[in-house]
Amino acid sequence: MDKVLVEVYVPASEKEFDVYLPLESKLYEVLVLLAGTLTELSQGFFAGTADTILCDRKTGAILNINQTVEENGLLNGAKLMLI
């Protein structure tokens, strides 16, 4: 399975996490896993909910959760933000 390494910034905890994302996974699946994992890793500063979004850190563009990681154009080194 091909994967990309991205950096996910969580503003609530002011921390960055390096994460491997499978290219063929739909972003809504990735978002659920990321929100759960980063909720635990942020030591209570971030709490993932149904309204949690994943966006490009530089532009602020919200990623389409109905597309795969690859269809969203994510490449190694992409910088994302989990809000």
Secondary structure, 3 states (H helix, E strand, C coil): CCEEEEEEEECCCCEEEEEEEECCCEHHHHHHHHHHHHHHHCCCCCCCCCCCCEEECCCCCECCCCCECCCCCCCCCCEEEEC
